[in-house]
Amino acid sequence: MTLAEFPGPGLSEEQWRLIRSLAVSLSSSQLSWVSGYFAGFDEGTRGRVAAATPQAPEPAAPPQAAARTLTILFGSETGASQDLAATLARRAEDQGLPVRLFDMGAYKVRQLKDEQDLLLISSTHGEGDPPQAAADFFEFLESRKAPRLEQARFSVLALGDSTYERFCEAGRRLDRRLEELGARRFEPRADCDVDYEEPAAAWMGRVLSHFAAGPATPAPTAPAALAARPEPTAFDRKRPFPAAVIDNLVLTGRGSSKETRHLELSLEGSGLTFEPGDALGLHARNDPAVVAALLDAVALSPEAPVSLKGGDLPLGEALESAYEVTAATPRFLEQWAQVTGAAGLKALLGDDGREARSAFLRGHQVIDIVRAFPAPGVAPVTLLAGLRPLQPRLYSIASSPLVAEDEAHLTVSTVRFALHGTPRSGVASGHIADRLGEDATLPAYIQPNPHFRLPEPERPILMIGAGTGVAPFRAFMQHREAQGTPGRSWLVLGERNFRTDFLYQTEWQALLRDQALTRMDVAFSRDGDRKLYVQHRLLEHAAEVYAWIEDGACVYVCGDAARLAPDVHEALATILVEQGRLSREDAEERLRGLAREHRYQRDVY
């Protein structure tokens, strides 16, 4: 038992609780003063406080640090966790609390054993994985190397997407593991869906209420934390800029099995700036035909008034601009089961129905559910209660500001498929392909991606991408060519067919001709008898890939998270084993080391 855990002779549980609560909120100088204060009490002087009270010490200059430290750690994939962490840090400093703010990817895990108050904010990537930049932090925390944390208190804010079965799993993993390590949870974890703003703000208020106000002048924040904070701009996610369409054309050729478009938007007058590797967030609108079909299925008028935060809107307009009306979520399923009382829907709820629920949601959109389980004449407010707010879609920017000033270019794959005999399309890609006129605008904002950045000019780069994953590499090469960068560059590009799907073919050829692009290898998966992908090209040229890595190259991967990313990772590990004569375990550690050095960066979705 430590001294802090010893309750003292004759103290009740309530007295001990009050003493511990006071002690953890005091600075070292305050603890010294209180110690002297209580030392002045004895049987003969109890009640004569003034006579027993020692003089308060003169304030030191500079002020001493608080006895307990408050550290905020965030793991972010698209920037939401980072923005929330920066907001939390500002609120804590406004309350007079000294605070340190770190990206989990930049945090020195050896500091963990000394932390006292921890606030952690993490999104979930894919099916329960942590953000890529936070992977090492999670691995350390969940390993046997993690220290005991009995001295620490913590609370977790978990961000997720309820369309995924393992909703908020990364945050839940942090919450479970910190408890296992002995840390005390002083505020329950908050799980947030994509409409996270209000519940996140409420969680911040609750956690900060546990801390007494500090001095009027906040203590300085660590330089690493300051560097992580985004600078405020006039236009952002909540206040997007109306970007005018400059060009919107189909890149793929006639006869292609897919449609990929090149979209150019004007940012002139916005003040928005970005770097190669950043993304553009687009606030698209739902297809009016889908909204009309939904309203018809529930027998509601598009003119029915509904109240939103921004004021009253007709129901049809609200559904087009403010709500997700295609992808169904567990939240909608639960709400619609209550509305209809349908036994078939109720059977999908709860843990017992998890697998069946996942399969059902993959095969049914909102319109399919309301048609199969009708509730004609349902109140508009009841319909909206199960729908999530319509979220912006993120696209990697495919241009450099050095080449296309005040513009942002995007490479967009149009999502089209059939479901229950009805053609469907993606919300944003369908909007761009089918309903974006020449004089149209799209509300847009910049989403920084600090974990996908070009290195110093002299360093070689190896870029691996398939499909629209070539978008940031177009920006990379435009930027390097405009700067006259001396570093070598190698592009490994994958698509379906050479004749119809060679995206930006003439641009790559011009870069090769001008020696701005050192080398390019292509893999067209459907041109031959055998499927050929980018990972096969890497293995074919394993010796050269290894030589580039040994020569200090940065490796970039962009594209599909479910197939491309793990397949390329497996190929790179195999190359390190075979060419570097490493064990598989050592090869994985080498890749983790490259990631820590920012030499292995992935932008996958």
WOFENUR-V162925 format. One record per run of one state. SS is the DSSP state (h for helix, s for strand, l for the rest). FROM is the first residue (numbers start at 0). LEN is the number of residues. If there is no record, write none. Layout:
BEGIN
ss:SS from:FROM len:LEN
ss:SS from:FROM len:LEN
END
This chain:
BEGIN
ss:l from:0 len:2
ss:h from:2 len:3
ss:l from:5 len:7
ss:h from:12 len:11
ss:l from:23 len:4
ss:h from:27 len:12
ss:l from:39 len:9
ss:h from:48 len:4
ss:l from:52 len:17
ss:s from:69 len:6
ss:l from:75 len:4
ss:h from:79 len:15
ss:l from:94 len:4
ss:s from:98 len:5
ss:l from:103 len:5
ss:h from:108 len:6
ss:l from:114 len:2
ss:s from:116 len:6
ss:l from:122 len:1
ss:s from:123 len:2
ss:l from:125 len:3
ss:s from:128 len:2
ss:l from:130 len:1
ss:h from:131 len:10
ss:l from:141 len:11
ss:s from:152 len:7
ss:l from:159 len:9
ss:h from:168 len:12
ss:l from:180 len:3
ss:s from:183 len:2
ss:l from:185 len:4
ss:s from:189 len:3
ss:l from:192 len:4
ss:h from:196 len:12
ss:l from:208 len:14
ss:h from:222 len:6
ss:l from:228 len:12
ss:s from:240 len:10
ss:l from:250 len:9
ss:s from:259 len:7
ss:l from:266 len:12
ss:s from:278 len:5
ss:l from:283 len:4
ss:h from:287 len:10
ss:l from:297 len:7
ss:s from:304 len:4
ss:l from:308 len:2
ss:s from:310 len:4
ss:h from:314 len:7
ss:l from:321 len:1
ss:s from:322 len:1
ss:l from:323 len:3
ss:s from:326 len:1
ss:l from:327 len:2
ss:h from:329 len:11
ss:l from:340 len:2
ss:h from:342 len:4
ss:l from:346 len:4
ss:h from:350 len:12
ss:l from:362 len:2
ss:s from:364 len:1
ss:h from:365 len:7
ss:l from:372 len:7
ss:h from:379 len:6
ss:l from:385 len:3
ss:s from:388 len:1
ss:l from:389 len:3
ss:s from:392 len:5
ss:l from:397 len:9
ss:s from:406 len:7
ss:l from:413 len:2
ss:s from:415 len:4
ss:l from:419 len:2
ss:s from:421 len:4
ss:l from:425 len:1
ss:h from:426 len:8
ss:l from:434 len:6
ss:s from:440 len:7
ss:l from:447 len:13
ss:s from:460 len:6
ss:h from:466 len:17
ss:l from:483 len:5
ss:s from:488 len:7
ss:l from:495 len:2
ss:h from:497 len:4
ss:l from:501 len:3
ss:h from:504 len:9
ss:l from:513 len:5
ss:s from:518 len:6
ss:l from:524 len:9
ss:h from:533 len:7
ss:l from:540 len:1
ss:h from:541 len:9
ss:l from:550 len:3
ss:s from:553 len:6
ss:l from:559 len:4
ss:h from:563 len:17
ss:l from:580 len:3
ss:h from:583 len:13
ss:l from:596 len:3
ss:s from:599 len:5
ss:l from:604 len:1
END
